[in-house]
Amino acid sequence: MAEQAAAGELAEQYVGMLAEVSRSGRRLTRVEVESLRELGERGAEAGHGLRELIAHCMGAGRKAWTRLPGVAGADSAGELRQVGEALLIAAETALAALGEGHERAQRLAVRQEEAARREFIDDLLYGRSDLGTLAARAERFGLRLARTHAVAVAVTPQPYGHVDPVVRRVERELTGRFGERDVLLATKDGRLVCVAPESEHAVLDAFARLALQPGPGYPPARRVAIGRRHSGAGGVVRSFEEALDALDFADRLDLPAELLNAEELLVFPVLMRDRAAMADLVRTVLGPLAAARGGAGPLLDTIAVQAEAGYVNAEAARRLGVSVRTLGYRTERIKALTGYDPADALHRYTLETAAMGARLLGWPGQPL
C-alpha cells in the first residue's frame, strides 16, 4: 500500500505541474524541482525502479494530456505548439529531477550497505561480535556460519583498494563460475580476502589463480595463503589468522612459493610458540658465527641454502653464487665456530632449526 501511495502521489504532483505549465507557460520552480527529487528518493526507498517511475509519470501525463488547461483551451495550431513546447521542457526537467532523487537514494543505500558489510567483515575476521548475532548477520551476506569454512588471503606490493579493478575482476569471475555459493569476497587492510565453505574448496583454488594471474592489464598478487578449514564463526577467524601467519612466515623466511597452504607451514608456529627458547637456541648455537669475517650473515645463508639444496654441494654453491671450494671453506668455518658438524644428522638438524629460528627472529639484524 505504501508503494502504491508513493506512486500515486508522484503521478498526481506530476500532472498538477503539467497543468500549471500548460496554463502559464512558465518553467518549473526550484521548489517544484526539489519536490520531484524527494519523490524520486521516496520512490527508490519504496522499491520502485527508475524506469517504473518514469513510465508511471509518462502514462499519467499521456492520459491527462487532452484535459490540460493549456491544451484544451488552445485556439490555434501555433498556440498549441507553444503549449506543447513548454510542456516538453517541463517534462524533461521533471524527469531529470526524479532521476536525480532516485539515484541519490540508491547511492545512499549502497553506502549504508557497504558500511554494514565492512562492519560485518571486521567483526567476522576479528571475532568482535557475539557468535549468535554474527551468525544471524552473516545470512544477510550469504554466509551460513554453522558450516565449515576456510579463508584465503592475497597480498600485493600496492594494497588492494575498496573499488580496485582487480577486486571487481576476481569477484566477477568467481560469480560467473560458481554463482552465489556461500562465498564472501572483501578487502581488509589492503588485502583481498575470500571466505568459502569446505564443500566449495574449488572456489579458493580459483580465487588463488585469479589473484596470482588476473590477466593482462591487472597487477598480480605477490602471494596467496589459504588457511585450514574450521567450523563456525570462530573457525573463520582462526583460518584467517592462519593465512596471515603463513604470509608473515613466508616473508620472514623469504620463501619463493607464491601459493601457501597454512597446513604445510604448521612447523613455524610450533617453533615460535616459545620465543624465548628459540632465541636462546639461536644465541647458543649460532652466536659464535658473529666472530666470522664478514659477520654471521654469509654463514647463516650457507646453512639455510645447503638445507634447501638437500646438501648437494654443487647445487648449494650455484644457489649461493660461490664456488664449491668456497662452500667447503664456509662449511668448515661453521663447524669450527659452532662446534656443530653439518655432516652429522643431529648436528645438522640443530643447525637447520637454529638457522630457521634466526630468520624468523630477524637475527643477526635484530638483537635477540
Secondary structure in CASP SS format (residue, H / E / C, confidence):
PFRMAT SS
TARGET T0000
AUTHOR 0000-0000-0000
METHOD secondary structure of the structure
MODEL  1
M C 1.00
A H 1.00
E H 1.00
Q H 1.00
A H 1.00
A H 1.00
A H 1.00
G H 1.00
E H 1.00
L H 1.00
A H 1.00
E H 1.00
Q H 1.00
Y H 1.00
V H 1.00
G H 1.00
M H 1.00
L H 1.00
A H 1.00
E H 1.00
V H 1.00
S H 1.00
R H 1.00
S H 1.00
G C 1.00
R C 1.00
R C 1.00
L C 1.00
T C 1.00
R H 1.00
V H 1.00
E H 1.00
V H 1.00
E H 1.00
S H 1.00
L H 1.00
R H 1.00
E H 1.00
L H 1.00
G H 1.00
E H 1.00
R H 1.00
G H 1.00
A H 1.00
E H 1.00
A C 1.00
G C 1.00
H C 1.00
G C 1.00
L H 1.00
R H 1.00
E H 1.00
L H 1.00
I H 1.00
A H 1.00
H H 1.00
C H 1.00
M H 1.00
G H 1.00
A H 1.00
G H 1.00
R H 1.00
K H 1.00
A H 1.00
W H 1.00
T H 1.00
R H 1.00
L C 1.00
P H 1.00
G H 1.00
V H 1.00
A H 1.00
G C 1.00
A C 1.00
D C 1.00
S C 1.00
A H 1.00
G H 1.00
E H 1.00
L H 1.00
R H 1.00
Q H 1.00
V H 1.00
G H 1.00
E H 1.00
A H 1.00
L H 1.00
L H 1.00
I H 1.00
A H 1.00
A H 1.00
E H 1.00
T H 1.00
A H 1.00
L H 1.00
A H 1.00
A H 1.00
L H 1.00
G H 1.00
E H 1.00
G H 1.00
H H 1.00
E H 1.00
R H 1.00
A H 1.00
Q H 1.00
R H 1.00
L H 1.00
A H 1.00
V H 1.00
R H 1.00
Q H 1.00
E H 1.00
E H 1.00
A H 1.00
A H 1.00
R H 1.00
R H 1.00
E H 1.00
F H 1.00
I H 1.00
D H 1.00
D H 1.00
L H 1.00
L H 1.00
Y H 1.00
G C 1.00
R C 1.00
S C 1.00
D C 1.00
L H 1.00
G H 1.00
T H 1.00
L H 1.00
A H 1.00
A H 1.00
R H 1.00
A H 1.00
E H 1.00
R H 1.00
F C 1.00
G C 1.00
L C 1.00
R C 1.00
L C 1.00
A C 1.00
R C 1.00
T E 1.00
H E 1.00
A E 1.00
V E 1.00
A E 1.00
V E 1.00
A E 1.00
V E 1.00
T C 1.00
P C 1.00
Q C 1.00
P C 1.00
Y C 1.00
G C 1.00
H C 1.00
V C 1.00
D C 1.00
P H 1.00
V H 1.00
V H 1.00
R H 1.00
R H 1.00
V H 1.00
E H 1.00
R H 1.00
E H 1.00
L H 1.00
T H 1.00
G H 1.00
R H 1.00
F H 1.00
G C 1.00
E C 1.00
R C 1.00
D C 1.00
V C 1.00
L E 1.00
L E 1.00
A E 1.00
T E 1.00
K E 1.00
D C 1.00
G C 1.00
R E 1.00
L E 1.00
V E 1.00
C E 1.00
V E 1.00
A E 1.00
P E 1.00
E H 1.00
S H 1.00
E H 1.00
H H 1.00
A H 1.00
V H 1.00
L H 1.00
D H 1.00
A H 1.00
F H 1.00
A H 1.00
R H 1.00
L H 1.00
A H 1.00
L H 1.00
Q C 1.00
P C 1.00
G C 1.00
P C 1.00
G C 1.00
Y C 1.00
P C 1.00
P C 1.00
A C 1.00
R C 1.00
R E 1.00
V E 1.00
A E 1.00
I E 1.00
G C 1.00
R C 1.00
R C 1.00
H E 1.00
S E 1.00
G H 1.00
A H 1.00
G H 1.00
G H 1.00
V H 1.00
V H 1.00
R H 1.00
S H 1.00
F H 1.00
E H 1.00
E H 1.00
A H 1.00
L H 1.00
D H 1.00
A H 1.00
L H 1.00
D H 1.00
F H 1.00
A H 1.00
D H 1.00
R H 1.00
L H 1.00
D C 1.00
L C 1.00
P C 1.00
A C 1.00
E C 1.00
L E 1.00
L E 1.00
N E 1.00
A H 1.00
E H 1.00
E H 1.00
L H 1.00
L C 1.00
V H 1.00
F H 1.00
P H 1.00
V H 1.00
L H 1.00
M H 1.00
R C 1.00
D C 1.00
R H 1.00
A H 1.00
A H 1.00
M H 1.00
A H 1.00
D H 1.00
L H 1.00
V H 1.00
R H 1.00
T H 1.00
V H 1.00
L H 1.00
G H 1.00
P H 1.00
L H 1.00
A H 1.00
A H 1.00
A C 1.00
R C 1.00
G C 1.00
G C 1.00
A C 1.00
G H 1.00
P H 1.00
L H 1.00
L H 1.00
D H 1.00
T H 1.00
I H 1.00
A H 1.00
V H 1.00
Q H 1.00
A H 1.00
E H 1.00
A C 1.00
G C 1.00
Y C 1.00
V C 1.00
N H 1.00
A H 1.00
E H 1.00
A H 1.00
A H 1.00
R H 1.00
R H 1.00
L H 1.00
G C 1.00
V C 1.00
S C 1.00
V H 1.00
R H 1.00
T H 1.00
L H 1.00
G H 1.00
Y H 1.00
R H 1.00
T H 1.00
E H 1.00
R H 1.00
I H 1.00
K H 1.00
A H 1.00
L H 1.00
T H 1.00
G C 1.00
Y C 1.00
D C 1.00
P C 1.00
A C 1.00
D C 1.00
A H 1.00
L H 1.00
H H 1.00
R H 1.00
Y H 1.00
T H 1.00
L H 1.00
E H 1.00
T H 1.00
A H 1.00
A H 1.00
M H 1.00
G H 1.00
A H 1.00
R H 1.00
L H 1.00
L H 1.00
G C 1.00
W C 1.00
P C 1.00
G C 1.00
Q C 1.00
P C 1.00
L C 1.00
END
